C-alpha cells in the first residue's frame, strides 16, 4: 500500500479507543491480519481500504496519507479562515505568503485554545517563550540579509543573537517537557478532538503537521 497507511490505520483505532480485537471483528478480518496491516507487514486490498474508510468515516485519501484532514482533499487558502482582517501590506499578491500566514496563525490559535483549557499560566508562558524566541531569531535572520540594515536596532550583537535565541528555546523546551510530564492525563488530543473542537482551524494545524513531517523526514 504505502508507508502512511499502517500508521494511520492504527492511529484511527487508538484515537477512537477501539481494541484491535473489536476493530478486526467489525471489519470482518482476523485480529492477526489486522495487526499485520497496522504494522505494515501485509498489504490490504482495495475492498478492505474502502471498508476502513466507511468504518472510521474518513476518506481514502486520508488513509493513504494524501490529505491531512479526515474528509480528504487538498487544503487551499480559501479553506482556512482569516485569523485577522486582511492586510494588503502584509499579504500583497503572493498567495503562498497568504496561505503560509493562515496556516501558522490558525495553528497557533488552536495551541492557545488548548492552553486555555488546561489553564496553567506557567505552561502558557513557557510555550509563549518558545514562540517568541523563534520569531525573534527568524526576524534577525531576515534582517541581516541586507547588510545596510542598522544592527543598532538590537541590543544583542548579530554574531551571537541566533545562538542565544537557540539557547533560550532549548531552555524553554526543557521546562515545557517537565511541565507536561507533571500534568494529569486529562487533556486528550487527537485528530478526532482537534477536528471536532476546532472545525475552522483544524485544517491548518493538521496540514502544518503533515508538511513539517514531510520536510523533516528528508533528514532522517
For each residue, the residues with C-beta under 8 A, 3 or more apart:
1: 5 6 43 44 49 64
2: 5 64 65
3: 6 7 40 65
4: 7 8 64 65
5: 1 2 8 9 37 40 44 49 63 64 65
6: 1 3 9 10 37 38 39 40
7: 3 4 10 11
8: 4 5 11 12 62 63 64 65
9: 5 6 12 13 37 38 52 63
10: 6 7 13 14 38
11: 7 8 14 15 191
12: 8 9 15 16 52 56 58 191
13: 9 10 16 18 20 23 38 56
14: 10 11 17 18
15: 11 12 190 191 192
16: 12 13 56 192
17: 14
18: 13 14 22 23 26
19: 22 23
20: 13 23 24 31 34 35 38
21: 24 25 31
22: 18 19 25 26
23: 13 18 19 20 26 27 34 55
24: 20 21 27 29 30 31 33 34
25: 21 22 28 31
26: 18 22 23 55
27: 23 24 34 48 51 52 55
28: 25 51
29: 24 33 34 37 48
30: 24 33 34
31: 20 21 24 25 34 35
32: 35 36
33: 24 29 30 36 37 42
34: 20 23 24 27 29 30 31 37 38
35: 20 31 32 38 39
36: 32 33 39 41 42
37: 5 6 9 29 33 34 40 41 42 43 44 48
38: 6 9 10 13 20 34 35
39: 6 35 36
40: 3 5 6 37
41: 36 37
42: 33 36 37
43: 1 37
44: 1 5 37 48 49 52
45: 48 49
46: 49 50
47: 50 51
48: 27 29 37 44 45 51 52
49: 1 5 44 45 46 52 53 60 63 64
50: 46 47 53 54 60
51: 27 28 47 48 54 55
52: 9 12 27 44 48 49 55 56 63
53: 49 50 56 57 58 59 60 63
54: 50 51 57
55: 23 26 27 51 52
56: 12 13 16 52 53 70
57: 53 54 70
58: 12 53 62 63 70 71 72
59: 53 62 63 67 70 71 72 73
60: 49 50 53 63 64 72
61: 64 66 67 72 73
62: 8 58 59 65 66 67 68 69 70 71 72
63: 5 8 9 49 52 53 58 59 60
64: 1 2 4 5 8 49 60 61
65: 2 3 4 5 8 62 210
66: 61 62 72
67: 59 61 62 71 72 73 74
68: 62 75 203 206 207 209 210 211
69: 62 72 73 75 195 202 203 206 207
70: 56 57 58 59 62 191 195
71: 58 59 62 67
72: 58 59 60 61 62 66 67 69
73: 59 61 67 69
74: 67
75: 68 69 79 80 203 204 207
76: 79 99
77: 80 95 98 99 102
78:
79: 75 76 203
80: 75 77 99 102 103 106 200 201 203 204
81: 102 106 200 201
82: 85 86 102
83: 102 105 106 109
84: 87 105
85: 82
86: 82 91
87: 84 90 91
88: 91 92
89: 92
90: 87 101
91: 86 87 88 94 97 98 101
92: 88 89 97
93:
94: 91 97 98
95: 77 98 99
96: 99 100
97: 91 92 94 100 101
98: 77 91 94 95 101 102
99: 76 77 80 95 96 102 103
100: 96 97 103 104
101: 90 91 97 98 104 105
102: 77 80 81 82 83 98 99 105 106 204
103: 80 99 100 106 107 204 207 208 211
104: 100 101 107 108 204 208
105: 83 84 101 102 108 109 204
106: 80 81 83 102 103 109 110 200 201 203 204 205
107: 103 104 110 111 201 204 205 208
108: 104 105 111 112 131
109: 83 105 106 112 113 198 201
110: 106 107 113 114 194 198 201 202 204 205
111: 107 108 114 115 127 205
112: 108 109 115 116 124 127
113: 109 110 116 117 197 198 201
114: 110 111 117 118 187 189
115: 111 112 118 120 123 124 127
116: 112 113 119
117: 113 114 187
118: 114 115 123 183 187
119: 116
120: 115 123 124 179 183
121: 124 125
122: 125 126 179
123: 115 118 120 126 127 176 179 180 183
124: 112 115 120 121 127 128
125: 121 122 128 129
126: 122 123 129 130 172 175 176 179
127: 111 112 115 123 124 130 131 176
128: 124 125 131 132
129: 125 126 132 133 168 169 172
130: 126 127 133 134 169 172 173 176
131: 108 127 128 134 135
132: 128 129 135 136
133: 129 130 136 137 165 166 168 169 172
134: 130 131 137 138 165 169
135: 131 132 138 139
136: 132 133 139 140 165
137: 133 134 140 141 161 162 165 166 169
138: 134 135 141 142
139: 135 136 142 143
140: 136 137 143 144 154 158 161 162 165
141: 137 138 144 145 162
142: 138 139 145
143: 139 140 146 149 153
144: 140 141 147 149 151 158
145: 141 142
146: 143 149
147: 144
148:
149: 143 144 146 153
150: 153
151: 144 154 157 158
152:
153: 143 149 150
154: 140 151 157 158 161
155:
156: 160 161 164
157: 151 154 160 161
158: 140 144 151 154 161
159:
160: 156 157 163 164
161: 137 140 154 156 157 158 164 165
162: 137 140 141 165 166
163: 160 166 167
164: 156 160 161 167 168
165: 133 134 136 137 140 161 162 168 169
166: 133 137 162 163 169 170
167: 163 164 170 171
168: 129 133 164 165 171 172
169: 129 130 133 134 137 165 166 172 173
170: 166 167 173 174
171: 167 168 174 175
172: 126 129 130 133 168 169 175 176
173: 130 169 170 176 177
174: 170 171 177 178
175: 126 171 172 178 179
176: 123 126 127 130 172 173 179 180
177: 173 174 180 181
178: 174 175 181 182
179: 120 122 123 126 175 176 182 183
180: 123 176 177 183
181: 177 178
182: 178 179
183: 118 120 123 179 180 187
184: 187
185:
186:
187: 114 117 118 183 184
188: 193
189: 114 193 194
190: 15 193 194
191: 11 12 15 70 194 195 206
192: 15 16 195 196
193: 188 189 190 196 197
194: 110 189 190 191 197 198 202 205 206
195: 69 70 191 192 198 199 202 206
196: 192 193 199
197: 113 193 194
198: 109 110 113 194 195 201 202 205
199: 195 196 202
200: 80 81 106 203
201: 80 81 106 107 109 110 113 198 204 205
202: 69 110 194 195 198 199 205 206
203: 68 69 75 79 80 106 200 206 207
204: 75 80 102 103 104 105 106 107 110 201 207 208
205: 106 107 110 111 194 198 201 202 208 209
206: 68 69 191 194 195 202 203 209 210
207: 68 69 75 103 203 204 210 211
208: 103 104 107 204 205 211 212
209: 68 205 206 212 213
210: 65 68 206 207 213 214
211: 68 103 207 208 214 215
212: 208 209 215 216
213: 209 210 216 217
214: 210 211 217 218
215: 211 212 218
216: 212 213 219 220
217: 213 214 220
218: 214 215
219: 216
220: 216 217
